[in-house]
Amino acid sequence: MSTHEPGADLDPGMTGFDLVREGARRDGVEIVHYAPKFPVPGTRRERRIERTIASMFLLAGAAATAFVVIYIVLPVGYSPGYNSHKWMTPLLGLTLGLTLLGIGMAIITWQKKLFPDEIAVQSRHDQIPNEAERTLTGATMLNMVEELGIKRRPLLRRAALAGLAPVGILAAAPIIGGLLKDPHHPDILFHTGFAGATKDNPIRLVRDDGSPIRPEEVSVGGQMTAYPGIPDGSSVKYADSSALLIRLRADDALTLQVNLHSRGNEGRMAGDLVAYSKICTHAGCPASLYEQQTNRLLCPCHQSQFLITNNAEPIFGPATRKLPMLPISVDDEGYVVAVSDYTEPVGPGFWERP
Ligand code: FES
């Protein structure tokens, strides 16, 4: 029985480029022209181009760092007493634009000025790969690093790392910045504008103009978007707080009450009124299309449906978690109030606990 070592039919003295050419040839690709931009490495012109590309990467890194700093340091629009917030969005746009421009220009310049000129012709056909071809393909991948000149261009390697690393931090800026902006509420990720509401100290549900809501103002089978009746309650500062106040038909309300009772959650409705978070638990869109005949609440983004009479459990679509309920009641003056914050964190299923 004969053994066949990978690459046994290849000359051990072949260079990286020889392997690439051979691999391409066996794949039916003939490299008919190959000319490095700089046959003699390290010329002044090559180094000048490298410095130009490096400066583009570093510009991208500096802009990405500035984006993160601006996001964290500048107050947002709802902070009273500040006026610099008006520059926040333009500055974020400018720094993000410079970041993407720097990376894009660096890659294009690298490709145009340093990549070798190459013409390859390929004949298309079916082929079952064997060991030698796998070796050649691997060599091709490794040689790409050489082709890009990454190994022998430490300046570009370091500049690319320095430029791209802050771009990764961009993704974490909103969550880190959000926490740093509101140090008095470190639990901001788990509570909404209804935080602190109790039976003795309820918070009214209000419209976006701040006016309180009476139960009879929501028609049977109808709905209304409500916000916490606190300063800036309907502003972007409490964007995660909005509730959908729904007035169920009498028999549907009874079904929900029985469901809540069976789970030990009675006392969360105000007569036929029920309130759920309006933030879809899939990806955070406003779930607000209420279909009163079937008692389904539809999220228009990806068609998740929640059954209102069954604790807003998802019954269709990608959402896997029910909409958090906002326990409500009616105060002495006849207005709808929240007697607690939402019963669990609002928003996408990321927050779901085991
Ligand atoms: S965000 Fe609601 S279904 Fe995707």
Residues whose N, C-alpha, C, O or C-beta is under 5 A from the ligand:
A	BS01	FES	C280 H282 A283 G284 C285 C299 C301 H302 Q303 S304
